[in-house]
Amino acid sequence: MYTVVERELELGLVRSSERSVPVPARLTYRTDDPYAVHVTFHIGSQAPVRWTFARELLVEGVFRPCGDGDVRAWPTRVDGRSLVCLALASPDGEALLEAPAAAVSAWLERTLRVVPPGSEQQHLGLDKGLSELLALAPGDELRPGGAASEESPDPGA
């Protein structure tokens, strides 16, 4: 079982220094993927556009410029409004988006209460998965040296 923290908000797709286009988006954080944030953009196409990147990048981007390559984030002020800018790059193109800093910060704070920084690994379920992987199935036998035997005895042996 995992927890989901979501927030619907409207981002601005920057077309020029004077013009932006509103883009409905959903921020999603899931405790079964504790290092990542997922952003779904509804841009009027057949299918929504989805991006996944490090939660830590967005947390840092609220306070200072960060990120390399495909995803970069930084804080800014435009006409007295505090914004978080997201620059996204892919082989299909590039986009610069502006999000209201207060809404992004409030959503991030909720994710940080659910999974505090540094505790992400506890939510991965690695211990449980490893235990299941290493558990012997009924009928498995251990051979000398600890290896499970997959060989069946030779007929007549």
Secondary structure as UniProt FT lines:
FT   STRAND          4..14
FT   STRAND          20..30
FT   TURN            31..32
FT   TURN            34..35
FT   STRAND          36..41
FT   STRAND          49..54
FT   HELIX           55..61
FT   TURN            62..63
FT   TURN            69..70
FT   STRAND          71..78
FT   TURN            79..80
FT   STRAND          81..90
FT   TURN            91..92
FT   STRAND          93..100
FT   HELIX           101..114
FT   TURN            117..118
FT   HELIX           120..123
FT   HELIX           126..134
FT   TURN            138..139
FT   TURN            144..145
FT   TURN            155..156
//
